[in-house]
Amino acid sequence: MSHTSAVSSQPASGRPDQPILTVSGLEIRIRTGQGSFAVVSDMALSVAPGETVCIVGESGCGKSMTALSLLRLLPEAASVTGGKIEIDGVDLLALDQRTVEDYRGEKIAMIFQEPLTALNPVLTIGEQIAEAVRQHRKLGRRAAFDRAVEALRLVQMPDPQRRARQYPHELSGGMRQRAMIALALVCEPRILVADEPTTALDVTIQAQILGLISDLQKRLGTALVMITHDLGVVAEIADRVVVMYAGRRIEEASANDLFDNPMHPYTLGLLGAIPRSHAGAKVGSRLVDITGTVPPLWDLPKGCAFAPRCPKAVSRCHQERPEFEEKQPGHFAACWEVTHANG
């Protein structure tokens, strides 16, 4: 497979579908009193209908900023300073604010990490979902509220009629997260962005929420971009994985390839830090941690940003930043120490 750019012409999972979401050359900068610095550089992404792409990495690697940029919801100090975010070929960054608001909910929607801060505390759950319905569908109050109740039923909210009349603080964490998913999916968006949607939930509720998202995705053909640091979640749901470090992509592959043949030393480190529960794992085998910390984005080292922490680093790694390139068909990495499959 030959690629002329870092954005795949089709998903690594082999689907022939045209991507519904294409991100290319994305740069996001944050302004401070001392100047500005990039928090995301040269980000690229393509997601096909029904496909799940997970973006993984440690805190501060640029995952959430990337997610927020997809809906043009960046904080005030941050802005996109380069690249394109295209939905069905239309560049979201070129649209006026009103058109962007039409796109949110209709074409693309987001499940936030903490629903208690994302939901409006002074409106009932039903009112908030109904408001989204009325913005995108020509329905009256009663019909919109009925649609909200139906959305809550769809996400398996117990007693949806009663829950629709309750406020966010009256619901448990798992119920609030279901309400957030109902709000995100009520207008059947073509793309769902989920930022650590199960972090604060216990394992049982987490499994239910992930199963729910997956079921709805299959039913509606929704493309899913999942932001997570949990590689257990990635193994469960991802078709393709993008690994980020210090604001850049450092590896991308199908989920199977990434777990079976990780190429970048950072990805190897992330995988080494997962508790092993599979049949081949040795009882009592030690977890491997990655020494050091992510460098501050305003003061990155000259070469590869991971070099100061990398056990395989050679002098070149400290001097030159490696290109993000295809090492094997459909498997990309940015590392001088990984050779091409044919090289």
Secondary structure as GFF3:
##gff-version 3
##sequence-region A 1 343
A	DSSP	beta_strand	21	32	.	.	.	ID=ss1
A	DSSP	beta_strand	35	47	.	.	.	ID=ss2
A	DSSP	beta_strand	52	56	.	.	.	ID=ss3
A	DSSP	alpha_helix	63	69	.	.	.	ID=ss4
A	DSSP	beta_strand	78	87	.	.	.	ID=ss5
A	DSSP	beta_strand	90	91	.	.	.	ID=ss6
A	DSSP	three_ten_helix	92	94	.	.	.	ID=ss7
A	DSSP	alpha_helix	97	106	.	.	.	ID=ss8
A	DSSP	beta_strand	108	111	.	.	.	ID=ss9
A	DSSP	alpha_helix	115	118	.	.	.	ID=ss10
A	DSSP	alpha_helix	125	136	.	.	.	ID=ss11
A	DSSP	alpha_helix	141	154	.	.	.	ID=ss12
A	DSSP	alpha_helix	160	163	.	.	.	ID=ss13
A	DSSP	three_ten_helix	168	170	.	.	.	ID=ss14
A	DSSP	alpha_helix	173	185	.	.	.	ID=ss15
A	DSSP	beta_strand	191	195	.	.	.	ID=ss16
A	DSSP	alpha_helix	203	220	.	.	.	ID=ss17
A	DSSP	beta_strand	223	228	.	.	.	ID=ss18
A	DSSP	alpha_helix	231	237	.	.	.	ID=ss19
A	DSSP	beta_strand	240	245	.	.	.	ID=ss20
A	DSSP	beta_strand	248	254	.	.	.	ID=ss21
A	DSSP	alpha_helix	255	260	.	.	.	ID=ss22
A	DSSP	alpha_helix	265	272	.	.	.	ID=ss23
A	DSSP	three_ten_helix	307	309	.	.	.	ID=ss24
A	DSSP	alpha_helix	315	319	.	.	.	ID=ss25
A	DSSP	beta_strand	325	328	.	.	.	ID=ss26
A	DSSP	beta_strand	331	333	.	.	.	ID=ss27
###
